[in-house]
Amino acid sequence: MRSFDGQRSDGAPIRRNRQEKEKQLQELEQKRAHLGMHTSSTLRAAMDRKIAELKTELALADRAAAAQSAAGPAPRRPGGPRR
């Protein structure tokens, strides 16, 4: 039984910001480059999948940021706050 909602062991993915993803990508690429010949092909494939996934996520984030900056600021609603 969970001790509280939102606990890390509840199976939810850990959210990472851009800097953390870039750091993880760099570390995985370095580890992948230094793998020995004795490393299993399954482990290599898993690392390759994760590297590709991180590169895709970062590329999508770049495109989204570029599209948002090209669109300009969001339009403001007329009038004051609703009550």
Backbone torsions as a table, in degrees:
resi	resn	phi	psi	omega
1	MET	NA	141.4	179.2
2	ARG	-71.2	143.5	177.6
3	SER	-81.4	-31.1	176.0
4	PHE	-157.8	158.0	-179.6
5	ASP	-70.6	138.1	179.8
6	GLY	89.9	6.0	178.4
7	GLN	-63.8	146.3	-176.1
8	ARG	-61.3	-24.7	-177.9
9	SER	-86.2	11.3	-177.7
10	ASP	-85.2	6.7	175.6
11	GLY	86.4	1.2	178.6
12	ALA	-79.0	144.0	179.1
13	PRO	-67.9	149.4	178.0
14	ILE	-82.2	126.7	179.5
15	ARG	-84.1	134.2	179.4
16	ARG	-124.1	144.2	176.2
17	ASN	-84.8	179.5	-174.5
18	ARG	-60.6	-44.2	-178.2
19	GLN	-63.2	-40.0	179.3
20	GLU	-66.6	-37.6	178.0
21	LYS	-66.9	-41.4	178.5
22	GLU	-63.3	-41.0	178.8
23	LYS	-64.7	-43.8	179.1
24	GLN	-63.3	-41.0	178.7
25	LEU	-62.1	-45.4	179.6
26	GLN	-62.0	-44.5	179.7
27	GLU	-63.8	-42.1	179.2
28	LEU	-64.6	-40.6	179.4
29	GLU	-64.8	-39.1	177.7
30	GLN	-65.9	-44.3	179.0
31	LYS	-63.8	-39.8	179.6
32	ARG	-63.4	-39.1	-179.2
33	ALA	-68.6	-27.4	-176.4
34	HIS	-100.0	12.1	178.4
35	LEU	-69.4	140.9	179.1
36	GLY	-83.1	174.2	-179.6
37	MET	-69.4	-20.7	-177.7
38	HIS	-79.8	-7.0	-177.3
39	THR	-72.1	138.0	-176.3
40	SER	-69.2	152.1	179.3
41	SER	-67.8	-27.8	178.1
42	THR	-65.6	-42.7	178.1
43	LEU	-65.7	-42.1	177.6
44	ARG	-61.2	-43.3	-179.7
45	ALA	-65.3	-39.3	178.7
46	ALA	-64.4	-41.5	178.5
47	MET	-66.6	-40.4	177.8
48	ASP	-62.2	-40.5	177.9
49	ARG	-62.7	-44.8	-179.2
50	LYS	-66.0	-39.9	177.4
51	ILE	-62.5	-45.4	178.7
52	ALA	-63.2	-40.2	179.2
53	GLU	-62.9	-44.4	179.3
54	LEU	-65.5	-40.3	178.1
55	LYS	-63.0	-39.5	178.3
56	THR	-64.9	-45.1	179.4
57	GLU	-60.7	-42.7	-179.8
58	LEU	-67.6	-38.5	178.2
59	ALA	-66.1	-41.0	177.9
60	LEU	-64.8	-38.2	178.3
61	ALA	-65.9	-38.0	177.6
62	ASP	-64.0	-44.3	179.2
63	ARG	-63.4	-41.8	-179.9
64	ALA	-64.8	-40.3	179.2
65	ALA	-66.7	-39.5	179.0
66	ALA	-66.5	-41.1	179.4
67	ALA	-66.0	-38.0	-179.4
68	GLN	-69.3	-39.9	-180.0
69	SER	-71.0	-31.3	178.3
70	ALA	-72.2	-30.9	-178.5
71	ALA	-75.8	-20.4	-179.1
72	GLY	85.5	-176.1	-178.7
73	PRO	-69.3	154.1	179.1
74	ALA	-67.5	141.5	-179.7
75	PRO	-66.7	143.5	179.1
76	ARG	-87.3	147.3	177.9
77	ARG	-79.2	139.8	178.1
78	PRO	-69.3	149.9	176.3
79	GLY	88.9	178.3	-178.5
80	GLY	-92.3	-165.4	179.8
81	PRO	-69.6	146.7	177.8
82	ARG	-79.3	149.9	178.6
83	ARG	-122.0	NA	NA
